[in-house]
Amino acid sequence: MNSGVYEMERIFLAGGLIVFYGVMFYSGIKQKRQGRDSSGRPPLTRALFIPGKAAMGVSWAILVIQLTGFDLRQFDPGARVLWGAVLLLYAGLALCVPIYFQLGQNLKFGLPEEGESTLCMSGLYRVSRNPMYLGFYLMTAASCFYAPSVVNILCACIGIAIHHMTVLSEEKFLVNEHGDVYLDYMARVRRYI
């Protein structure tokens, strides 16, 4: 593939990923300085939770590797699909980045200890119960559009499926923790969009 043909898409995608990883790094450092831990209890068994994280991580790594110049594509997706990847990535960023700032010290990856959970129903949470997961799904789809391969698509499907199972498990936890308040929220706001 002619590497110069898709340079603009590559620049936009790389810039978006730099912003995303920068925000993740900043958020992690800020929580560490405040003495907080962003990791919670896995909402699924480790036999599902770890492969789900790994599969989505591999899909994101494939995007990063593709952007560095190693061509992992099994076919040329064409310019329109590559611009679709850019749009998907930025839509995902538009969901994820504000959530990192909105949740701040309450950001947890996994379940908090019982009695420690707080509900966030403002900002993007007024239109989606899971905007961060939706953003992750869009970013994973962007990787598949930009670097289409059987491995990437398989990892994306596994990662998204297991993360969806995580969402369902987290919702059960929140219903148990917050009862009618969360049930009312579920009735008003869709799971994703």
C-alpha positions as CSV (number, residue, x, y, z in Angstrom):
1,M,0.0,0.0,0.0
2,N,1.3,3.5,-0.8
3,S,2.1,4.9,2.6
4,G,1.7,8.5,1.4
5,V,-1.9,8.1,0.2
6,Y,-3.4,7.9,3.6
7,E,-1.2,10.3,5.5
8,M,-3.9,12.7,6.6
9,E,-6.0,9.9,8.2
10,R,-2.9,8.6,9.9
11,I,-2.2,12.1,11.4
12,F,-5.7,12.5,12.6
13,L,-5.8,9.0,14.2
14,A,-2.4,9.4,15.8
15,G,-3.4,12.8,17.2
16,G,-6.6,11.4,18.7
17,L,-4.8,8.5,20.3
18,I,-2.2,10.9,21.8
19,V,-5.0,12.9,23.4
20,F,-6.7,9.7,24.7
21,Y,-3.6,8.1,26.2
22,G,-2.6,11.5,27.6
23,V,-5.9,11.9,29.4
24,M,-5.7,8.3,30.7
25,F,-2.1,9.0,32.0
26,Y,-3.1,12.3,33.5
27,S,-6.1,10.8,35.2
28,G,-4.0,7.9,36.6
29,I,-1.3,10.2,37.9
30,K,-3.9,12.5,39.5
31,Q,-5.7,9.6,41.3
32,K,-2.3,8.2,42.5
33,R,-1.3,11.6,43.9
34,Q,-4.7,11.7,45.8
35,G,-4.0,8.2,47.1
36,R,-6.9,6.7,45.2
37,D,-7.0,3.4,43.3
38,S,-9.0,3.3,40.1
39,S,-9.2,-0.5,40.0
40,G,-12.2,-2.2,41.4
41,R,-13.3,-5.8,41.8
42,P,-13.7,-7.5,38.4
43,P,-17.5,-7.6,37.6
44,L,-17.0,-11.0,35.8
45,T,-14.9,-14.0,36.6
46,R,-11.2,-13.5,35.8
47,A,-11.6,-16.2,33.1
48,L,-13.8,-13.7,31.2
49,F,-12.6,-10.3,32.5
50,I,-8.9,-10.7,31.6
51,P,-9.5,-12.0,28.0
52,G,-12.0,-9.3,27.4
53,K,-9.5,-6.6,28.4
54,A,-6.7,-8.3,26.5
55,A,-8.8,-8.7,23.3
56,M,-9.8,-5.0,23.3
57,G,-6.2,-4.1,24.1
58,V,-4.9,-6.2,21.2
59,S,-7.3,-4.4,18.8
60,W,-6.1,-1.0,20.1
61,A,-2.5,-2.1,19.8
62,I,-3.1,-3.2,16.2
63,L,-4.3,0.3,15.5
64,V,-1.2,1.8,17.1
65,I,1.2,-0.6,15.3
66,Q,-0.6,0.2,12.0
67,L,-0.1,3.9,12.6
68,T,3.7,3.4,13.2
69,G,4.0,2.1,9.6
70,F,3.8,-1.7,10.0
71,D,1.1,-2.8,7.6
72,L,-1.1,-5.3,9.3
73,R,-4.1,-5.0,7.0
74,Q,-5.3,-8.0,5.1
75,F,-6.9,-5.8,2.5
76,D,-6.9,-2.1,1.5
77,P,-10.1,-0.6,3.0
78,G,-10.0,2.5,0.8
79,A,-10.0,6.2,1.7
80,R,-13.7,6.4,2.7
81,V,-13.4,3.6,5.2
82,L,-10.2,5.1,6.6
83,W,-12.0,8.4,7.1
84,G,-14.8,6.4,8.7
85,A,-12.1,5.1,11.1
86,V,-11.2,8.7,11.9
87,L,-14.8,9.6,12.6
88,L,-15.4,6.5,14.8
89,L,-12.2,7.3,16.8
90,Y,-13.2,10.9,17.4
91,A,-16.8,9.9,18.3
92,G,-15.3,7.5,20.8
93,L,-13.0,10.2,22.2
94,A,-15.9,12.7,22.4
95,L,-17.5,10.2,24.8
96,C,-14.5,8.9,26.8
97,V,-12.4,12.0,27.4
98,P,-15.1,14.1,29.1
99,I,-16.0,11.1,31.3
100,Y,-12.5,10.9,32.7
101,F,-12.8,14.5,33.8
102,Q,-16.4,14.2,35.0
103,L,-15.9,11.1,37.1
104,G,-12.5,12.3,38.4
105,Q,-11.7,10.6,41.7
106,N,-14.8,8.4,41.4
107,L,-13.5,6.7,38.2
108,K,-13.3,3.0,38.8
109,F,-12.4,0.2,36.4
110,G,-14.4,-2.6,37.9
111,L,-16.9,-2.7,40.8
112,P,-16.3,-0.5,43.9
113,E,-16.7,-2.0,47.3
114,E,-20.3,-2.2,48.6
115,G,-21.5,1.1,49.9
116,E,-18.8,3.0,48.0
117,S,-20.5,3.5,44.6
118,T,-21.8,6.8,43.6
119,L,-24.3,7.4,40.7
120,C,-23.5,9.8,38.0
121,M,-26.5,10.8,36.0
122,S,-25.4,14.2,34.7
123,G,-23.5,15.2,31.6
124,L,-23.2,12.4,29.0
125,Y,-24.9,10.1,31.5
126,R,-28.1,11.9,30.8
127,V,-28.2,10.3,27.3
128,S,-26.3,7.1,27.9
129,R,-25.9,4.9,31.0
130,N,-22.5,3.7,29.6
131,P,-20.9,6.5,27.5
132,M,-17.4,5.3,28.3
133,Y,-18.0,1.8,27.2
134,L,-19.8,3.1,24.1
135,G,-16.7,5.2,23.4
136,F,-14.4,2.2,23.8
137,Y,-16.6,0.2,21.4
138,L,-16.4,3.0,18.8
139,M,-12.6,3.2,19.2
140,T,-12.3,-0.5,18.8
141,A,-14.4,-0.3,15.6
142,A,-12.1,2.4,14.4
143,S,-9.2,0.0,14.7
144,C,-11.0,-2.6,12.6
145,F,-11.8,0.0,9.9
146,Y,-8.3,1.3,9.8
147,A,-6.5,-2.1,10.1
148,P,-8.9,-4.7,8.8
149,S,-7.7,-8.2,9.5
150,V,-9.2,-11.4,10.8
151,V,-7.2,-11.1,14.1
152,N,-8.3,-7.5,14.7
153,I,-12.0,-8.2,13.9
154,L,-12.0,-11.3,16.1
155,C,-10.3,-9.5,19.0
156,A,-12.8,-6.6,18.6
157,C,-15.8,-8.9,18.7
158,I,-14.5,-10.8,21.7
159,G,-13.6,-7.6,23.5
160,I,-16.9,-5.9,22.9
161,A,-18.9,-9.0,23.8
162,I,-17.1,-9.4,27.1
163,H,-17.3,-5.7,27.9
164,H,-21.1,-5.9,27.2
165,M,-21.3,-8.7,29.7
166,T,-19.4,-6.5,32.1
167,V,-22.0,-3.7,31.6
168,L,-24.8,-6.2,32.4
169,S,-23.0,-7.3,35.6
170,E,-22.3,-3.7,36.6
171,E,-26.0,-2.9,36.1
172,K,-27.0,-5.7,38.5
173,F,-24.6,-4.4,41.1
174,L,-26.0,-0.9,40.7
175,V,-29.6,-2.1,41.1
176,N,-28.6,-3.9,44.3
177,E,-26.7,-0.8,45.6
178,H,-29.2,1.9,44.6
179,G,-32.5,0.1,44.1
180,D,-35.4,2.3,42.8
181,V,-33.1,5.3,42.0
182,Y,-31.1,3.2,39.5
183,L,-34.2,1.4,38.2
184,D,-35.9,4.8,37.5
185,Y,-32.6,5.9,35.8
186,M,-32.6,2.7,33.7
187,A,-36.2,3.4,32.6
188,R,-35.3,6.9,31.5
189,V,-31.9,6.5,29.9
190,R,-30.8,3.8,27.4
191,R,-27.9,1.5,28.1
192,Y,-25.8,2.9,25.2
193,I,-27.7,5.3,22.9
